[in-house]
């Protein structure tokens, strides 16, 4: 990537004081995970009343001179969940080396892989860089286990990550379904996320979807108390190969904005706010005498269809349904001006505000017409933003001689027409 492209892609040209932003998120996570309550109960320390500078630190002194590692304390509130997901992942399968072909049951392996046993141990915080890394790992690792998990199917991952920036109306209407939301999908390179239309077509034609270049696997987003998007900071789930060729993944803080990483975060928020998501399937009854969390119980969940579908991890899967065809607007008679088009093209994925969305009953059936005669706004349809994947424009015309045709990432290299 170009010099400073990594930083600019994630943080934008002027990211601002990140210590303060991450400190605000850290204060919230320590309270929400239960570590703040434990501080109060065990040591009579009120987290919200500590000086501001203490809240972005990772260690606090007690009244009797003891030093408490707050990062370890926060992470340990999630250690049982981490251990259970790690056990489930080991029983299920080894992760694909290229992280292609993921299913909802793999969310646990990705989430548990964000942390190591070392993260739960007390640290002496020697060195400034160590403290920053510790803060980000403790913050993101704890928040990931506070989050509701969501998976985007492989066929939509590339379009979701590379969608056009949101308009102001859609940005204002964003509301998230949970205080913390984790979004996961198959890898899409960071280079693809920041590419223009021509560059994106070239990257896909070359098959550069994962590899040594950093790739995006999803993100972690926070909501404010009223459900609106908390833009203090977001986190992108990134993957890359280390020097030995081993694939790693981590949650990296990123800024919301009109740069590549910021647009991806806003794109995830739009999917969470406006898209249809399937509820997690129900696991089969384990039967009498079964011990929850035992190896046999986990193995039964692994083998079940509901387990593969994310039932054990409570994963919601994006269910994209194209809107009904809208009647085309009446066109004026063609004029003789301009050069007639001879080839068609493709339009980048995007969100369109004010699309008519049909109201559905308890059985998920449309209650009436969405367009034309009998359609009544607020009764048979509402107006909401709607996601349109990459679309063929002027299908009545042939494509240009060399035009990339998108395919889901796991089906191989794209073709040309």
C-alpha positions in Angstrom: 0.0 0.0 0.0 1.1 3.6 -0.4 3.0 5.4 2.4 0.6 6.2 5.3 -2.3 4.5 3.3 -2.9 2.1 6.3 -3.4 5.0 8.7 -5.4 7.2 6.3 -7.6 4.3 5.3 -8.6 3.5 8.9 -8.4 6.9 10.6 -8.8 9.5 7.9 -6.5 12.4 7.3 -7.2 14.0 10.8 -8.2 11.3 13.3 -8.0 13.5 16.3 -6.9 12.6 19.9 -7.3 8.8 20.0 -6.4 8.5 23.6 -9.5 10.4 24.5 -11.8 8.5 22.1 -10.6 5.1 23.3 -10.7 6.3 26.9 -14.4 7.1 26.5 -15.1 3.7 25.0 -13.0 2.0 27.7 -14.9 3.7 30.5 -18.1 2.4 29.0 -16.9 -1.2 28.5 -15.6 -1.5 32.1 -19.0 -0.4 33.4 -21.0 -2.6 31.0 -19.0 -5.8 31.5 -19.5 -5.8 35.3 -15.9 -5.0 36.3 -17.0 -1.6 37.6 -19.5 -3.3 40.0 -16.8 -5.6 41.2 -14.5 -2.7 41.9 -17.2 -1.1 44.0 -18.1 -4.3 45.9 -14.6 -5.6 46.5 -12.6 -2.4 46.9 -15.1 0.4 47.4 -13.9 2.1 44.3 -16.6 4.0 42.2 -15.5 3.8 38.6 -17.5 6.8 37.4 -16.1 9.0 40.1 -12.5 8.4 39.3 -10.5 11.2 37.8 -10.6 11.3 34.0 -7.0 10.3 33.5 -7.6 7.2 35.6 -10.4 6.0 33.4 -8.1 5.7 30.3 -5.4 4.0 32.4 -5.4 0.3 32.8 -4.4 0.0 36.5 -6.0 1.6 39.6 -4.6 1.8 43.1 -6.8 0.7 46.0 -7.1 2.3 49.4 -4.6 -0.1 50.9 -2.0 0.4 48.3 -2.7 -2.6 46.1 -2.6 -2.0 42.3 -5.4 -3.5 40.3 -5.1 -4.4 36.6 -8.4 -3.2 35.2 -7.8 -4.7 31.8 -7.4 -8.1 33.3 -10.4 -7.6 35.5 -12.6 -6.6 32.5 -11.4 -9.5 30.4 -11.9 -12.0 33.2 -15.6 -11.2 33.3 -15.8 -12.8 29.8 -13.3 -15.7 30.3 -16.0 -18.4 30.6 -17.6 -17.3 27.3 -14.1 -17.2 25.7 -13.2 -20.7 27.0 -16.6 -22.2 25.8 -16.3 -20.7 22.3 -12.7 -21.9 22.1 -13.7 -25.5 23.0 -16.6 -25.4 20.5 -14.2 -24.2 17.8 -11.7 -27.0 18.5 -14.5 -29.6 18.3 -16.0 -28.2 15.2 -13.0 -27.8 12.8 -9.8 -25.9 12.0 -10.4 -22.6 10.5 -9.8 -22.4 6.7 -6.4 -21.0 6.0 -7.7 -18.3 3.8 -10.9 -17.8 5.9 -13.0 -18.5 2.8 -16.2 -20.6 3.2 -17.1 -19.3 6.6 -20.4 -20.3 8.1 -22.2 -18.8 11.1 -20.8 -21.4 13.4 -17.3 -20.0 12.7 -18.1 -16.8 14.5 -17.0 -18.3 17.8 -13.6 -19.3 16.4 -13.0 -15.8 15.0 -14.1 -14.2 18.3 -12.2 -16.5 20.6 -9.1 -16.1 18.3 -9.0 -12.4 19.2 -7.6 -13.2 22.6 -4.9 -15.4 24.0 -4.4 -16.8 27.6 -1.8 -14.0 28.1 -4.4 -11.3 27.7 -6.2 -12.5 30.9 -3.0 -12.3 33.0 -2.0 -9.3 35.1 0.4 -7.0 33.3 3.1 -4.7 34.6 2.5 -2.2 31.7 6.1 -1.6 31.0 6.4 0.7 28.0 4.0 3.1 26.4 3.3 1.0 23.3 2.5 -2.0 25.5 -0.1 0.0 27.3 -1.8 1.1 24.1 -1.8 -2.4 22.7 -3.2 -3.7 26.0 -5.9 -1.0 26.0 -7.1 -1.9 22.5 -7.0 -5.7 23.1 -8.8 -5.4 26.4 -11.4 -3.0 25.1 -12.1 -4.9 21.9 -11.9 -8.3 23.4 -14.3 -7.5 26.1 -16.7 -5.6 23.8 -16.7 -8.5 21.3 -18.1 -10.7 24.0 -20.7 -8.1 24.9 -21.9 -7.9 21.3 -24.7 -9.4 19.3 -23.2 -11.4 16.4 -24.2 -10.9 12.8 -22.9 -12.6 9.6 -23.1 -11.3 6.0 -23.2 -14.1 3.4 -20.3 -14.4 1.0 -22.3 -13.4 -2.0 -22.9 -9.9 -0.4 -19.6 -9.3 1.4 -17.8 -7.5 -1.4 -20.8 -5.3 -2.2 -21.4 -4.4 1.5 -17.7 -3.4 2.0 -17.3 -1.5 -1.3 -20.7 0.3 -1.3 -21.0 4.0 -2.0 -20.9 6.4 0.9 -24.3 7.0 2.7 -26.3 10.1 2.0 -27.1 12.5 4.9 -30.7 11.4 5.3 -29.6 7.7 5.8 -26.8 8.7 8.2 -29.3 10.5 10.4 -31.7 7.6 10.5 -29.2 5.0 11.6 -30.3 3.0 14.7 -28.5 -0.2 15.8 -30.2 -3.3 17.2 -28.0 -3.7 20.3 -25.5 -1.8 22.4 -22.7 -3.7 20.7 -22.9 -5.4 17.3 -20.2 -7.7 15.8 -20.4 -8.1 12.0 -18.5 -10.9 10.3 -18.0 -12.0 6.7 -15.4 -13.5 4.3 -12.3 -11.4 3.7 -12.4 -8.3 1.4 -9.0 -6.6 1.0 -8.6 -3.1 2.5 -7.2 -2.1 -0.9 -10.6 -3.0 -2.4 -12.4 -1.0 0.2 -10.5 2.2 -0.8 -10.5 1.6 -4.5 -12.3 3.6 -7.1 -14.5 1.9 -9.7 -11.7 1.1 -12.1 -9.3 0.0 -9.4 -11.9 -2.2 -7.8 -12.7 -4.0 -11.1 -8.9 -4.6 -11.6 -8.5 -6.0 -8.1 -11.4 -8.5 -8.5 -10.2 -9.5 -12.0 -6.8 -10.3 -10.4 -8.4 -12.4 -7.6 -6.8 -10.2 -4.9 -9.5 -10.9 -2.2 -7.2 -12.2 0.6 -3.5 -12.7 1.1 -0.6 -10.7 2.5 -2.5 -7.5 2.0 -4.7 -6.6 5.0 -8.2 -7.8 4.5 -11.5 -6.8 6.3 -13.5 -9.6 8.0 -16.1 -7.4 9.6 -16.4 -4.8 12.3 -17.5 -4.0 15.9 -20.0 -1.1 16.3 -21.4 0.6 19.4 -24.8 2.2 19.9 -25.7 5.1 22.2 -28.4 4.8 24.8 -31.1 5.8 22.4 -29.9 3.3 19.8 -28.2 5.8 17.5 -24.8 5.0 16.2 -22.0 5.9 18.6 -19.3 7.4 16.4 -16.8 7.9 19.2 -14.9 5.1 17.6 -15.5 2.0 15.5 -13.4 -1.2 15.1 -12.6 -3.1 11.9 -11.9 -6.8 12.1 -8.8 -7.2 10.0 -6.8 -10.2 8.9 -3.3 -10.5 7.4 -0.4 -13.0 7.2 2.5 -12.7 9.6 6.1 -13.2 8.6 5.9 -17.0 8.9 2.8 -17.1 6.7 0.3 -17.7 9.6 -3.0 -15.9 9.3 -3.9 -13.6 12.2 -6.9 -11.4 12.8 -7.5 -8.6 15.2 -9.9 -5.7 15.9 -8.3 -2.4 15.0 -9.8 1.0 16.0 -11.0 3.1 13.1 -12.7 6.5 12.7 -16.1 7.1 11.1 -15.9 9.4 8.1 -15.7 9.6 4.3 -12.4 7.7 4.1 -12.3 3.9 3.3 -12.5 2.5 6.8 -15.1 5.1 7.9 -17.3 4.3 4.9 -17.1 0.5 5.7 -18.2 1.2 9.3 -21.1 3.3 8.1 -22.0 0.6 5.6 -22.2 -2.0 8.4 -24.3 0.3 10.5 -26.8 0.7 7.6 -27.1 -3.1 7.2 -27.7 -3.4 11.0 -30.3 -0.6 10.9 -32.3 -1.3 7.8 -31.7 -4.8 6.5 -33.6 -8.0 7.3 -31.8 -10.4 9.5 -32.7 -14.0 10.2 -33.1 -14.9 13.8 -30.7 -17.6 15.1 -32.0 -21.2 14.7 -33.1 -23.1 17.8 -30.8 -25.9 18.9 -32.3 -29.3 19.4 -33.2 -30.4 23.0 -30.1 -31.9 24.5 -32.1 -34.5 26.3 -32.4 -35.5 30.0 -29.2 -35.7 32.0 -27.1 -33.6 29.6 -24.7 -31.1 31.1 -24.6 -27.8 29.3 -21.1 -27.0 28.2 -19.9 -30.6 28.4 -17.9 -32.0 25.4 -20.8 -34.3 24.5 -23.3 -31.4 24.5 -21.0 -29.2 22.4 -20.4 -32.1 20.0 -24.2 -32.5 19.5 -24.5 -28.8 18.9 -21.6 -28.9 16.4 -23.3 -31.8 14.4 -26.7 -30.2 14.4 -28.0 -28.1 11.5 -29.0 -25.3 13.9 -25.4 -25.3 15.3 -24.0 -24.9 11.8 -26.5 -22.1 11.3 -25.2 -20.2 14.3 -27.8 -21.2 16.9 -25.2 -22.0 19.5 -23.5 -18.6 19.0 -26.8 -16.7 18.6 -25.7 -15.4 15.1 -28.2 -13.5 13.0 -27.6 -13.9 9.2 -28.3 -11.1 6.7 -31.4 -12.0 4.6 -31.3 -9.8 1.6 -34.5 -9.7 -0.4 -34.6 -7.3 -3.4 -37.5 -4.8 -3.2 -40.5 -5.3 -5.6 -39.9 -3.9 -9.1 -40.9 -0.2 -9.1 -42.8 1.0 -12.2 -40.3 2.8 -14.4 -40.9 6.6 -14.7 -42.4 7.7 -17.9 -39.8 8.9 -20.3 -39.9 11.7 -22.8 -39.5 11.0 -26.5 -35.8 10.4 -27.4 -34.0 13.2 -28.9 -31.3 13.2 -31.6 -28.7 14.9 -29.4 -25.8 13.2 -27.8 -23.9 10.0 -28.8 -26.0 6.8 -28.5 -24.7 4.2 -26.0 -23.3 1.0 -27.5 -22.4 -0.9 -24.3 -23.8 -1.4 -20.8 -22.0 -1.0 -17.5 -22.2 -1.8 -13.8 -23.2 0.5 -10.9 -21.5 0.2 -7.6 -23.5 -1.1 -4.6 -25.3 1.7 -2.8 -28.1 2.7 -0.4 -31.1 4.6 -1.7 -33.3 6.5 0.7 -37.1 6.6 0.6 -37.6 3.3 -1.1 -41.1 1.8 -0.7 -40.9 -1.3 1.6 -43.9 -3.6 1.9 -45.5 -4.1 5.4 -45.6 -7.7 6.3 -47.8 -9.7 8.7 -46.8 -12.2 11.4 -46.3 -14.9 8.7 -43.9 -12.6 6.8 -46.4 -12.1 3.9 -47.0 -8.7 2.3 -50.3 -7.2 3.6 -51.0 -5.4 0.4 -49.5 -3.8 -2.8 -46.3 -1.8 -2.5 -46.7 0.2 -5.7 -49.6 1.3 -7.9 -53.3 0.8 -7.1 -54.2 0.0 -3.5 -50.8 0.9 -2.1 -51.2 3.1 1.1 -48.2 4.6 2.8 -48.1 3.6 6.4 -50.6 0.7 5.8 -49.3 -1.5 3.0 -45.8 0.1 2.7 -43.3 2.4 4.4 -40.4 4.4 3.0 -37.0 3.4 4.2 -33.4 3.2 2.9 -32.8 0.1 0.8 -29.6 -1.6 -0.2 -28.9 -2.3 -3.9 -26.0 -4.6 -4.7 -23.8 -4.0 -7.8 -26.2 -3.7 -10.7 -26.0 -4.2 -14.4 -27.0 -0.9 -16.1 -28.6 -0.9 -19.6 -29.0 -4.7 -19.8 -30.4 -4.3 -23.3 -26.9 -3.4 -24.5 -23.8 -5.7 -24.6 -21.1 -5.2 -22.0 -17.8 -3.6 -23.0 -15.3 -6.1 -24.4 -13.4 -6.4 -21.1 -15.8 -5.9 -18.2 -15.4 -7.6 -14.8 -18.4 -9.7 -13.7 -18.6 -10.1 -9.9 -18.8 -13.5 -8.3 -19.0 -14.5 -4.6 -15.5 -14.6 -3.2 -15.4 -18.3 -2.6 -16.4 -19.4 -6.2 -13.0 -18.6 -7.8 -11.7 -15.9 -10.0 -14.1 -13.5 -11.7 -14.8 -13.9 -15.4 -14.8 -11.3 -18.2 -17.4 -10.8 -20.8 
